[in-house]
Amino acid sequence: MTDKKAHLSIDGIDKTIELPIYASTIGPDVIDVTSITKHGFFTFDPGFMSTASCESKITFIDGDEGVLLHRGYPIEQLAVSSDYLETCYLLLNGELPTPAQKEEFTAEVKKHSTVDASVANLVKTFKRESHPMAILCSAVAALAAIYNDEIDITNAESRKITAYRLIGQIPTLSAMVYKHSKGEEFIAPDDNLDYAANFLNMTFGKAGQAPNVSQTIAKAMDRIFILHADHEQNASTSTVRLSGSSGTNPFAAIAAGISTLWGPAHGGANEAVLNMLEEIGSVENIESCVARAKDKTSGFRLMGFGHRVYKNFDPRAKVMKQTCDEVLAELGLENEPLLAIAKRLEQIALEDEYFISKKLYPNVDFYSGIIMKAVGIPTEMFTVIFALGRTVGWYSHWNEMVSGPYKIGRPRQQYTGSPKRDYPTK
Ligand code: ACO
């Protein structure tokens, strides 16, 4: 809090309205507009471009400078020096774990990684060609049915077990969704494997065979998880907060976040990137694709380019690009046709005046899509991997909200419909 105030004068109101300003640690301070309703006004901010919906200590983003901090630590440092479960602990608890805390946390996550048979059976009831995000969303919502009676959202210990269950079971569920689409037997979690390697084994391993996971690919997957772990108050996280603000079951709130993430303007972009590259088909078609993206009447956008918040570069994209180069080199795929199209598109867009002037750079989804394609993950599973990594972020925000005082989220509107009128008499 500060003593700073903003003063708002409105035509027709004699006195100036005084609005308190609260200081942020870094980034813009916020003007508290809650008293405006008393004067007969709402603030109007479609898309929440200028609205801080909550106070949070988890993640900081400076879109102009390309900064992303989790609990103060830069994402580039976490991606290179940390691992996913350590980053999860950091997001959940605010500090990096000691070795003993890390060991305990890892053990708890592993202990809670087995999915109840009823949910495994539910996954099997879907048509094999169903979109994996639809199945994942239903499976996570089904966890609410299993754990509803024992969850007390006002109890910190109960919330902690919910975190273990979510972080433990989301890779198992994601792998089940994949295995089901292939008509293959589910593989049980293996406690001897690290988090990312275990996910890869449950996804690509064969029942009855010993795990055989490449360390480079497991490391790349772990990095993909870290780079997707949290991203402040984006659409899916805001959905989880809004949904959770009614006091609903946290698994149900996370299922709402998964639905939001699915859209092509959000997490579905990595899938859309690969679909676009396949549609382009060959390097010769890139010029016409770029021309179409620049033509507003076409309704077409270059998928994997641009970001609502990052207007200079996406710091996650920098690290992801490096990982992408490493994975392609390890797998000897530098010259694979689809990836050659991606590289050329990236180059053209980075040099084209339209994209430069609008500050449209490749985002994290552009590179993560290419990596996942190289690793052999089917396109429609891409957003599932994003959801897997983001689960800890959603949970951390929900937990932060319900740990303190909060109100049910209830935005207002500018009504522009018909004024009151009477139903016609017969
Ligand atoms: N291709 C072509 N033109 C674009 C693109 C694009 N990918 N993105 C934005 N533009 C243009 C718009 O047409 C608009 O032009 P105008 O100023 O002449 O009207 C201008 O750039 C600004 O676009 P907005 O939609 O206002 O930007 P906003 O910040 O709201 O959108 C978004 C950000 C949704 C990410 C957008 O850039 C987009 O659709 N990108 C493609 C989808 C994508 O990659 N999404 C992933 C986001 S990252 C994530 O979820 C992890």
Residues whose N, C-alpha, C, O or C-beta is under 5 A from the ligand:
A	BS01	ACO	P264 A265 H266 G267 A269 A293 F300 R301 L302 M303 G304 F305 G306 H307 R308 K358 N363 D365
